[in-house]
Amino acid sequence: MIQTTIGVDGMMCGMCETHINEAIRRNFTVKKVTASRAKREAVIVSEAEIDPVRLKAVIEETGYTPGEIRQEEYKKKGLFGLW
């Protein structure tokens, strides 16, 4: 599993987070996606790597500004993040 984190500028409310989450789900096969206006980013968990050029285009189409993208192996944490 791969965790992709992309910076997203311009989110102001919960609906903004929802727009980002839905846009990513519509365009990519993902296990989980969580956008956070407070952190100014979206975190995506998927089976395969996500094309960074396409991801930035999807974010731009929603009217937000994409930022830096990081991809790394996803490490699932155990109960309460202790393992």
VMD Tcl script that draws the C-alpha trace (Angstrom):
set ca {
  {0.00 0.00 0.00}
  {1.11 3.53 -0.80}
  {0.38 6.71 1.16}
  {0.32 9.87 -0.95}
  {0.23 13.26 0.73}
  {-0.47 16.39 -1.32}
  {-0.54 19.96 -0.09}
  {-3.81 21.77 -0.88}
  {-4.24 25.53 -0.48}
  {-7.58 27.28 -0.46}
  {-9.71 24.97 1.71}
  {-11.77 27.04 4.16}
  {-14.45 24.69 5.54}
  {-15.70 21.13 5.82}
  {-17.38 21.34 2.41}
  {-14.00 22.21 0.86}
  {-12.56 19.03 2.39}
  {-15.51 17.06 1.00}
  {-14.98 18.49 -2.50}
  {-11.34 17.39 -2.45}
  {-12.19 13.92 -1.09}
  {-14.90 13.34 -3.71}
  {-12.75 14.58 -6.59}
  {-9.95 12.19 -5.63}
  {-12.35 9.25 -5.19}
  {-13.92 9.91 -8.61}
  {-10.56 9.97 -10.39}
  {-8.49 7.34 -8.58}
  {-8.92 3.92 -7.02}
  {-8.24 4.57 -3.34}
  {-8.68 2.73 -0.06}
  {-8.93 5.93 1.99}
  {-8.70 9.69 1.44}
  {-8.75 12.41 4.09}
  {-8.48 16.12 3.29}
  {-7.72 18.52 6.14}
  {-8.12 22.29 5.86}
  {-6.20 22.73 9.14}
  {-3.19 20.80 7.85}
  {-3.66 22.15 4.30}
  {-3.23 18.69 2.79}
  {-4.96 15.54 1.59}
  {-3.71 12.07 2.52}
  {-4.54 9.20 0.18}
  {-4.02 5.48 0.79}
  {-4.05 3.29 -2.33}
  {-2.85 -0.07 -3.61}
  {-0.74 1.50 -6.37}
  {1.15 4.76 -6.80}
  {-0.93 7.71 -7.94}
  {0.23 9.73 -10.94}
  {1.37 13.07 -9.46}
  {0.67 15.08 -12.63}
  {-2.89 13.78 -12.82}
  {-3.41 14.31 -9.08}
  {-2.36 17.96 -9.34}
  {-4.70 18.42 -12.31}
  {-7.63 16.93 -10.36}
  {-6.99 19.32 -7.44}
  {-6.74 22.31 -9.80}
  {-10.04 21.35 -11.47}
  {-11.79 21.70 -8.10}
  {-10.52 25.28 -7.81}
  {-7.87 24.67 -5.14}
  {-4.10 25.02 -5.43}
  {-2.06 21.79 -5.28}
  {1.27 21.77 -3.49}
  {4.08 19.35 -2.81}
  {3.43 15.62 -3.23}
  {5.05 12.91 -1.11}
  {4.62 9.18 -1.66}
  {5.75 6.54 0.80}
  {4.93 3.05 1.92}
  {1.79 3.01 4.08}
  {2.33 1.57 7.53}
  {-0.89 0.64 9.24}
  {-0.78 1.24 12.96}
  {-2.23 -1.14 15.51}
  {-4.62 -0.40 18.34}
  {-4.21 3.24 19.42}
  {-1.08 3.54 17.24}
  {1.00 1.51 19.71}
  {2.28 -1.15 17.28}
}
mol new
graphics top color blue
foreach p $ca { graphics top sphere $p radius 0.5 }
foreach p [lrange $ca 0 end-1] q [lrange $ca 1 end] { graphics top cylinder $p $q radius 0.2 }
display resetview
